[in-house]
Amino acid sequence: MKPSKKEKAGITYQNTLTRKQIVHKTGCPHYTVDYLRQCGRLPIIAESLKRGVPTLFHPDSIKIVQDHFDRRYKSC
């Protein structure tokens, strides 16, 4: 069986993240993840096709959310 492009890049469904996991790991509000997703700033592995099926995000999404959160809520 020939490996797909995602498998060659080392991305499998086991190391993807859902919105709930990103919120839990970063401690940011869920609407921040929604905002970044709608702006196209979060890399998506698999888009949700229907209600009840989560969108799967790339593991780099945690760093992107943390960077956004740190820039937005830094104390001056």
VENBEL-V825227 format. One line per field, one symbol per residue. ss: DSSP state (H for helix, E for strand, L for the rest). phi: phi as a letter, one per 20 degrees, with the letter a starting at -180 (. if undefined). psi: psi as a letter, one per 30 degrees, with the letter a starting at -180 (. if undefined). Layout:
ss=???
phi=???
psi=???
This chain:
ss=LLLLHHHHLLLLHHHLELHHHHHHHHLLLHHHHHHHHHLLLLLEEELLLLLLLLLEELLLHHHHHHHHHHHHLLLL
phi=.effffffendcffdecefffffffemefffffffffffneefdecffebfndffddfgfffffffffffffdfee
psi=kkkleeeefgklffglkleeeeeeefgllefeeeeeeffgfkkkekkkflkfjlkklkffeeeeeeeeeeeegkk.
